[in-house]
């Protein structure tokens, strides 16, 4: 995984990469992909992504709330004995959840593009990088816990980057999925869930084809394209929302909730340090490696500051006493529990 500084820089730059509303702003002036043709598949996809309005914080919270309610409704439909009216009401909630899911994905397409472009030239085509990133973002949308307090884009960035880097590492087995095929696969997955609820079993290819109004060969083609990502999302049978990918540990990366929490901690720590005089802040940063991860001794800090070791110790003790102020401690208490 990238170093802590690189990860922090990625999240700090994230909003700058996706905040513009026009597709022409998806790339910097010096970006080699800036002048990509809008007549090819990638160009058309980028152009379309630029037309989808970015979400406000309130809109994002509303969508993630609908997704969460839809997920709960899907569990109830599968597990509980319900009246016809209850099933109809829950089915409507599930449908609204899926619509919110698709809206959230579309509104964050530019985030995927902005991350994917950083990995161009590593053996995987830009189109495939985007597709892998979209798969990562879909997993993020399904797992996102809105009550944690961080933005969806912060959480999704980890999943998008992980999906892309795994594809690069595994490029020999990468399945190239056209962008238009991704939409068909999403519809097929939704229909699989719906038919499974209606039939109380997994639907076969003929049943899927009839429900989607396509041929069985079309369904087989969609399954072929979707096989690799679907294998990670395969239910384990142990619990309703447990998937195979949930049980595959990746020892090279920090879990997304921990990484997002770490980012928020650094932000709140900087806010707390801003309450101190500049000299005290600088001394704490050097003593505890808050800037570059390298901790310095009292002697080393003293030499840099032009004062004695004892004076640095006194200033450090004074700064730590200030940080014990209840008003400052309140900002950091959540990370100490």
Secondary structure, DSSP 8 states (H G I E B T S, - for coil): ---HHHHHHHHHHHHHHH--SSGGGGS-TT-TTTT--TTSHHHHHHHHHHHS----HHHHHHHHHHHHHHHHHHHHHHHS---HHHHHHHHHHHHHHHHHHHHHHHHTHHHHHHHHGGGTTSSS-HHHHHHHHHHHHHHHHHH--GGG-S-HHHHHHHHHHHHHHHHHHTGGG-----HHHHHHHHHHHHHHHHHHHHHSS---HHHHHHHHTS-HHHHHHHHHHHHHHHHHT-B-SSSTT-BGGGG---TTS--HHHHHHHHHHHHHHHHHHTTS-HHHHHHHHHHHTTTTS----HHHHHHHHTS-HHHHHHHHHHHHHHHTSHHHHHHHGGGT-
